[in-house]
Structure formats: structure tokens, C-alpha cells
Amino acid sequence: MTTPSTKKRVLSGMRPTGKLHLGNYVGALENWVRMQDQYECFFVIVDWHALTTDYADPSHLKENLVDVLLDWLAAGLDPAKCVMFIQSHVPTHAELHLLLSMITPVGWLERVPTYKEQKENIKAKDLDTYGFLGYPVLQSADILIYKADVVPVGEDQVAHVELTREIARRFNAFYPLGKEYFIDKHPSQLTQYERNFLIGQGREIPPDGAVVLHIGEPHPKYNRIYVFPEPQALLTPAPRLPGTDGRKMSKSYGNAVLLTDPEPVVRQKLKTMVTDPRRIKRTDPGDPDVCPVGDLHKIFSSKETMAKVYEGCRSAGIGCIECKSWAADALVKILNPMQERRKKYEDNPRLAWDILEAGSARAREVAGATMDEVRSAMGLDYRSSSGPAKGSTK
Ligand code: SF4
């Protein structure tokens, strides 16, 4: 049994899409590395989520999830500071998903913006499936089963956390774990228990007029009235990282710099990167504020380099090749230590699997405790009872 942490708890995850790129690092991983010092963090590789869109070919799942884990470790996630695990190694995610599915109105899911967007944009796959419609419920189960306080998200994911909050509220309303009731009476009619409860809660009892109060009595074993707290979305503003073609960096656009790219590959990719389109000749002045290479500098280069870029670009004092080589220097400086850390695990994959297995065991412990409460609140805990008495027909 692990000692409970006093830190707020964070849950976040990634699909096993294979090797990660700099956009993943800047958009999420870098923030996770910071968070592991401030929060009790659970980071999950959501392999079941991958199946909601890629169910037709799961053959790369295992290889992809190992690549994601290696990149997490390379980026600086530390198994001594956070829990890293695989979703499918904690089967209670599926149980909670099922139970939450029972209470989630279909209309809530059809309104999720990413559901509509992805159905419109991904034409190569048949997404008219029950699993795809329900993936935000699976995501809610992922979050709620750890009673996460905080979920770091980008803007496009805020709606998912809001849905999770609504599902938690609905579950708590249907299935309070302890006793709950409302008082709607004159203060003089309050029972002693109600008085004591209100005083114990630090509530003032008005001398006159009706009081409408919602009070409750925690479950004696779990000491809670409701199973689920409502998680907060933590918006993590991330700079837009351009790929080599100037669009947002994405593996599907083929414009990404991978965290595993060796130095010559990084330099080659940057050589082909688009620049300020007005800078046609070497003597034309340009503007780093409208150049994707300028955006890279803003994220990765030092102040001194930035000053040289602004001055040299606007005065046509430097060429784009030179400017790109400085950007490549900055990327290599960040990627080199990551690649060194990654190598340790590539050389000994057992180490990485041990981390996942230990993390999954810890996750099962926490998720199992929540599921005990869920089953108890729903009256589904009969499997742990001794069963009906002899001779009973019920
Ligand atoms: S000098 Fe640098 S910032 Fe200016 S256009 Fe060329 S690559 Fe872009």
C-alpha cells in the first residue's frame, strides 16, 4: 500500500502514435516534465483510445507504445516522480467506461466538437462506430478513476474535461456514496442531527426564514458523500510550432522533426524549411515574425541569437542558410541530451517495460480503490458479500 500524496493529482495521456516530434514536446511533454515536480502525476499511454480510430489494424500498437514511452523518458519524465502506465493494463478503466456509458446521454457525445470535426476530416476510416462515439466517455473514465484534480489540456480538449465534469455530476447525483438529503424548513424545525451537521460544516443557521440546504452523511467506510470530484482543466498555452512546410508540425503532414532525429537529419530537414516568402534573393530583407524559421528561433534560441536573427534578417545582413543553421544548433542542443537518455533504454528495453509494469501496478491500486467506491455507490458490491443466506429464495 502506497502512502497517499498530499499533492494535487494530475492525469494526462497520449495515444501510442509512435515516435514523438518536437511539436509533442513543446505542446505537452515539456509541461509534463515540469508538472511531475509539483503534482502527483499519472501519465497514461491510451492504447484503447488508439483503437477507436485505428481498430482495423492494431499491428503497430506495441511498437508504437514502446516508442512513446522511450520518448517520455528521453524528455525527462522520471519514474521516481510520476506514474507511467498503459491504459489496457488497468482493466478497471473499461469497467468504469461501461458504467459511465449507462448514464451518459447520446446527445452529449454527439455535441463534442472533436467528434464532429474528426468525422468530417477523417474520410479514410469508417468512424460510424459505437466505440468512436463513446471515446470521450472512455476518456472521462480515464480521468475519474484516478479522481484527478487537474487535467492539463490544449484548447481543443477543454470540452472533453467539461464533459467529464458533467458525467461526474450526473453519476454523483444518481449514486451518492453516503446519505444525502435536502433540508427545506424553518430553522426552528431543524432536528438536532441537522443542527449539529450544519454547525460541523461551519454553516450559519439563520435565526429566521426558511433554510434550503443540501447536507449529507459520508459513507462510514469511505468517508465521502460522493465518489467523484470534478476535475479542473488546466489550459497549457503552447506556442504554435511550425513544421518544415510552415504548417503546424504533424507527423501526418510529413513536416516533423522527431525527437529521435540525429543531427544530420535535423540539419537536412531545416535546410528545406520554408522561410519568409518575400525574401526571394539574398539581398532582400525579411521578417522573422512572418517566417517559420523565425518561429523556431523564438521557441528554442537564446536571446542573443534572436537579436542576431532580427537584425540580420531585416537588414539582409545574413542569409537564410546561416539563419537556419543557428536554428538547427538550438534544436540539436535540446535533442542531444534526450537522445542520450533514450539510448540507455533502447539498449535495455527491459528497463522501460519494468517502468511500465511498476506504473501499471500502482495505477491498478489507485483505480481499484475508486472502483470499490463506485460499486458500493451503485449497489454492485455484492460480489464481495457472502451471498444469500441458506434457504433464501432471493
Ligand atoms: S533570415 Fe531567418 S528569419 Fe529571415 S527569412 Fe531567412 S530564415 Fe527566416
Residues whose N, C-alpha, C, O or C-beta is under 5 A from the ligand:
A	BS01	SF4	T275 D276 R279 G286 D287 P288 C291 V293 G294 C313 I318 G319 C320 C323
